[in-house]
Amino acid sequence: MIIIPAIDLKDGKCVRLRQGIMEDETIFSDDPVAMAAQWVEQGARRLHLVDLNGAFDGEPKNAGVVHAIAAAYPNLPIQIGGGIRTHETVQTYIDAGVEYVIIGTKAITDPSFIRDLCSEFSGHVIVGIDAKDGKVAINGWAEVSDQDATDVAKSFESDGVSSIVYTDISRDGMMQGVNVDATRKLADSVNIPIIASGGITNMDDIKALCKVADHGIMGAITGRAIYEGSLDFAEAQHYSDQQN
């Protein structure tokens, strides 16, 4: 299981939100490229970038920063989400060297968009499923639908999706522990690799996820914990590697 550092971008800065609330932010760096360098130096095998402004506005707002990070580390897989609503946006990111695009809201509201993207950009499409109490949230988590996260995940099985980033938004940024049971349940229900997100706080969460990684959990995204120091990124990746 790979540990994936998160770099959340707002107004060109590296921040973290609590439960996706734009006004409840902590700024960790004015230089996201330098922040990326820090995680790369500690052995990151992939980076998770989120354009927070883009997620709310429905179009990329921090693409310049994303392109700069991709240019600085051309051999490092980067996944980007937030505000990706068109084929043109995807093409621009792929051309810039981004390996994976994460489609959230658009995947839920227009499933055919995912089928078309997977056909055009095979192997580069990740679906982001954000859930609260098992129900899918969209539009920057501003709306919670009546769709069950497991049912939504199953609907993408035949499309060729690379993986699913599953975020329990009630845990995200709250440092209250990852929802291992919900993540394992989702992984058990589909044949698409799952990347866990939301609530990872310390090594106990990494150990708990590693215990169920063989259910189909390929990675875990961590943000606030590695920025505030409750989780040592390099230690977490080393531990995960030892479990193989």
N, C-alpha and C positions, 0 to 999 in steps of 0.2 A: 504494500500500500504506500503510495507516495504522499508526502505531506506538501501541500501547495500554499505558499504564502499569498495572501490577498493584498492587493494594492487598490484601494477604493479612491477614485478620482472625483474631486469636486472643485470646480473653479481652478483647475490646474494643480491642486495640492493633494497630498495623500492624507486621507481622513478615515475615520470610522464613525459609523452612525449606530445608534441604539434602536433596534427594531425597525430600521429603515426610515426613521424620522429625520428629514433633512435638517431640521432646526436643532437636533440633538447630536451635534458632531464634536469630535475631538480631532484636532489637526496634529498629525504626527510628523509631517515633513512638507516643506515648501518645494522639495526637489524629488519628485517621484522616480526619476531616472537613477539618482543616487540611492534611493531606497531599494530599487530593484537590484542595484549592484550589491547592496548589503546581503540580500537573500541569495543571490547567485554565488557570492563568495563563501556563503555558509553551506553551499551544496544543493540549492534548489534545482529541481529537475523540470519544473514547470512553474509559471506564474499565472495567477488569477487576477485579471484586471476588471474593474467595474467602472463604467462611466455613469456616475450617479446623476449628474445633470441630464445626461442623455436618457436615462431610465424614466425620468419625470417628463422630459420634453418630447420624447419620442423620436429623437434624432441625435446623432453623435455631437457631443459638445467638448470632449477632451481628446479627440482623435489625434491631435498633434502630439500630445504626451505619449499616447499609445504607440504611435509611429516611431517616436524617439526611442522608446524602450526596445521595440522590435529591432530597430536599426543597431542599437548598442549590443544586442545579444541575438545575432542572426541564427544561432544554432540551438537556442533555447525555446522549447514550445511555450507559446503564450496563448491563453484563452481570454477572450474579451466579451463582456456582456454589457448591456445598457443602451437602449435606444436604437437597436438594430431592427429595422422594419422593412428594408428593401434589399433586393439583390445587388444593387449598386453599392450599398454600404458594405455588404459582405465582400464584394469584389475588391473594394478599396482596401479593406483590412488584410485580405489574403495577399494582395499585391504588395502590401507594406511588410509582409513577413510574419503576420499573425497566423498561428497554426489552426486555432479553433475559434469559432464564433458561437456565442451562447445566446439562444433565442428563448425569451421568456414569455412576455405578454402576447406577442404575435403568434407564438406556437399554440397558445390556448385559444385565442380568438379566431385564428385562421390556420387550422391544421394543414391545409393544402400547401401553405407557404413552406412548411418543413419538408414535405414530400418533394417539392420543386427544388429547394435548396440542396437536399441530399442528393438529388439527381445531378445537379449542376456542380456542387462542391463536395463530392463524395469523400467521406472520412474527415471532414472539417466542421461538421455541425453537431453542437451539443444543445440539448434542450434543458432549460432551467425551470425546475418546478419548485415554486416557493409555496409553502403551505402553513396554515395556522389551524390547529386542531384537525389536521387531516384534510382540510379543504384548501383548494388552490387560490392563491392571491395573485392579482395582476396590477398593472399600471403603477409600478414602483411600490407595490404592496398596499396601495391606497384602497383597493377593493378586494374583498374576499368573496369568491364565487361559491356556488353550491356543488361544484365538481369535486369529486374525490380524487386525491392525488394519485392513488394506485390506478384508478380507472384511466386517468389521463396518461400516465406512464405507459400503460398497456397499449394505448391507442397509437403509440409511436413505434411499436416493435417491428413493424414490417417496413419502416421508412428508411432504415440504414443510418439511424442516429448513432454517433460515435459513443456518447455517454449521456448520462443525466446528472446534472448538479441538483441535489435535493437539499433545500434549505428549510429548516423549521424556523419561521420568522419570529416565533415567540421567544426563541432562544438567542437569536442573532444579536451579537454585540452586548449581550447581557451578562456574559461570564457565569452562566448557570449550569454549564454542562451540556454536552451534545445529546440529542434524542436518539440514542442507540437503537431502541426498540423500533421506532418508526422507520429509521433508516434501513434496518435489517429487514423489516416487513416489506418495504418497497423493493429492496434488492431481491428478495425471495419471489416477488410477484412478476418480475420481468426478466428477460434475457439480455438486457442492456446494462453495461457496467454503470455503477452508481458512484458519484463523488459526493461525500458527505460535507455539509456546510451548516454553520450556525451553532454557536454555543460552546465550541471547543475552548476549554479553559486551562487545562493542565495535562500532565502525563497520564492521569487516570482516564481521561477521555480518549487519548491515543491508545492506551492499553485496551480499553473497552471496545474500541472500533477494530483493533487488530484481531481481537478474539472472534469477531464475526466477519472479518474481511473476506473469508473464503465463500461467503454467501453471494459475493459479487460486488463488493465495495472496493473499488480500485484506488481511491484517493480520498483525502480529507483536506478541506480548505480551512486555513486558520488566519485570523486577522488580529483582532484586539489582543488576544493572548500573547502573541509573539511581539507585539509592539509595547505592551505594558510589562512584559517580562515574567508572566506566570507560566509561560511555556517556552522552553528553549528549543528553537526550531531544529538545530543540528542534532540535538539529543533525541528529539521526536523522530526524525528521519532515521537515525542510527538504530533506534529501538525497533522501528517498523521493519527495517531491513533484516534485523536479526530473527524476525518471526517467520521468515520465508523458509 
